Amino acid sequence: MCLKHGGVLDAQKIAELYIAAFPESVCFFFDKKEPTKILTLITNSFGLKLLWGGQAILAHDSNNQVVGYCIYSTKPNMSWKNLSLKTLSSTLRMGCLVICSILPSEVIKLAVNQLVMSVDKKRDWRPPPENARIVSIAVSPEMQGLGIGTKLLNAALAALDSHNVFLNVRSKNKAGRKMYENAKFQYYGKTKDLLGEWLMMVWREKI
C-alpha cells in the first residue's frame, strides 16, 4: 500500500469510491438519476473542489489501483484573481456541467439539507478558528478495516500540522469516530441534516 498525491485527473476514481462507500447518501439525494449521470455529476463536483484549492491523497494497492482517498482544504480559499486562464476555464466548464446535470428537485433537496446543517448546530464549547477541513475520506468497501483510512488521515494531518482541522462524522459511523478519536480529534458539538445526526470534531494545531 502506498500513498500518492492526486489531482483533477483522479476525480472520477474518487467519485467511484465515494459512491461505493456512501450509497445511502447517494441514493437519497439522487434517487431519480441514472448511475452514469450520478458518476458524472459527482466526478465534476470533486473536480471543482480540487481545482478550487482542495488537495487529494490517494491510497494505491499493490496493483496500483486507487482504493482510498482523503480530500482536505485550507483557508483562505483560492480566489478568482489567483486562477490561471486554464484553471479558470476548467472551473467554469465543470461548474456549468454540475449545474446543468442537477434536477430542480435535487437542487431543492441539497439546498434544504445545507440549510438544516447550517441552522441546527449545537456547540458544547467554542472551538478555535477554522483554517483547514477534512472534506471527504473514503476507502473501498472491500478494503475497509485494514487501516487505510488511518494512513490517509495521518498523511493529511501531517500536511496540516500548523492548522486547526475540522470535520463532521456521522454519529452512527462507529469506525470513523474511533479513527478520529485515535487521531486526537475532539468533539465540540452536533448538527444534523436530512439523513440524521453529524458530530462536529476538531484537531488543534500543534504549538
N, C-alpha and C positions, 0 to 999 in steps of 0.2 A: 504494500500500500504506500503510495506517495502522494504528496500534496503539491499542487501547482496553482499559480495564479491564472484566473480565467478572464474572459472579456466578452464583448458583444457577440462574437462568433460562437460562443458557447451557450447562448441564450436558449436555443431550442432544447439542448440536453438538460439544462437547468429546469426548463418548463416541464419536460417529461418526468423528471424526478419529483418536481412539486406535485404534479397531477397524481403520480403513483403514491406519494407519501400523504397527501391530504385530499383523498377522494370525497370525503363528506363535504368539505368546504366548496370544492369544485362543482359537485352535483347540486348543492344548494343554490349557488349564485348563477349557474349556467345550465340549468336543467333542461332548457329548450334548445340548446345549441349542439350541433354535431361535434363529435370528438375531434375531427380535424380542425374545425373552426376554433374550438376551445384551445387546442395546442397552439394555433397561430396567434390567437389573442394573448395568451399568457407568455408566449415567446416574445412578442413585441413589447409587452409590459415589462418583462425583465430586461429586454434590450434597452428600453428607455431608461430604466434605473441605472444600468451600467454605463450608459452614455452620459447620464446626468450625475456623475461623481461616485456612483456605487462601485465597490470593489468586490471581486469574487475570488474565493479559494475553492478549488476543486479537488476531490479525492479520486485518485485513479487506482484501479485494481491491477493485478499482475498482467492482465491483457490490455492495459491502457484504456479501459472503459471507465467512464465517469460514473461513480457510484454514490457520490455525495457532494454537497456544496454548502458554502456559507457565504452569504452576501451581507456586507456591512457598509455603513456610510458614516461620514464625519461631517460636522458643521464647521464653518459655513458651507452651504451647498454651492455648487458651481452656478455662476450667473451667466446670463446670455452674452454679456460683453467678453467673457473669457473663453467662449466657444470658438473653435476654428470653423471655417466655412464648411468643411467636410462634415464635422461633427454636428454643426447646426442643421445642415441639410438632412443628415440621417435622423436627427432628433425630430425634426418637423415631419419627415416621412413616416417614421414609426408612430408618432403621435396621431397623425391622420388615420393610419391603419387601425390603431387601437380604437379611436373614436368611432370610425365607420363600422367597426365589427361588433360593437356592443348594441344590443337591442334596447329600446326605450325602457322596457320592464326591468332589464338588468341594470341599467343606469340608476333607476329609482331604487332598486334593492341595495345596490352598492352605496348610494348616497345616504339612504336611511341608516344603513349599517355603520357608516362612518360617523354620522350624526350621533347615533346612540353611543358609540365608543367615546366620542368627544365630550358628551354631556354627562354620562353616567360614570364618573371617576371618583373613587373614594380613596384618599391617601391616609395612611396611618401615621406618616411623618413626612416632612418635607425633604425631598431628595436634593442632591447637588445639581448644579446646572447641567443640562444635557448637551453634550457635544459629540456624541457618537451613538450609533444604534446597530444592533444586530437585526437586519431587515428580515432575513429568512435563512433557515438552516434545515436541511433535509437529507436523508440517507435512503437509498433504495430499500424497499421493504425487505427483500431477501438478504440484505447486508446489515440490517439493524441488529443491535446487541453486540457488535464486535468492537466497539469503542471508536468507530469512525467519526461520529458526531462530536465526541470529546476532542479528538485530534483537530478537527476543523475549528471548533470553538477556541481551543487553546492557541491555534495559529492566528486567528482573528484578534484575540486579546493581546497576543504578543505585538501585533501591528498597532494596537490601540493602547499601548502601555501608558500613555500620558493623557488618557481621556476618561471621562465618566461614560460608561457604556450602558445603554438602556435596552430593554427588550420586553416583550409580552409573551407569556406562555399560557396555554390552556390549563385551567385548574385540573382537568381530568387527564392531562398528559403527564403521568407519573414518571415515565422515563426521562422526559425533557426536564421536568422540575428537579429531579435528582442530579442530572448532569449540570444544571446551572447552580444548584446548591453546592455541589462539589467544587465548582469553579469560583466559589465565594461571592456569587451574586446574592443580593439581599432583597427580600420582598419589601415594598413600600406602599402597596395599595392594590386596588382591584378596579376592573372595569368590565364591561360586557358588550357583546354585540348580538346580532340576531341568532347566533348559534350557541350562545352561552357565555360563561364567565372566563375572563382573562385575569391572570395575576401579573402585576407590573413589578419588574425587578431592575436593579441597578448594580453595576460593578464599578466601584470607585477607583479613580486614578491612583496610581502609586505615588507616594510622596518621597 
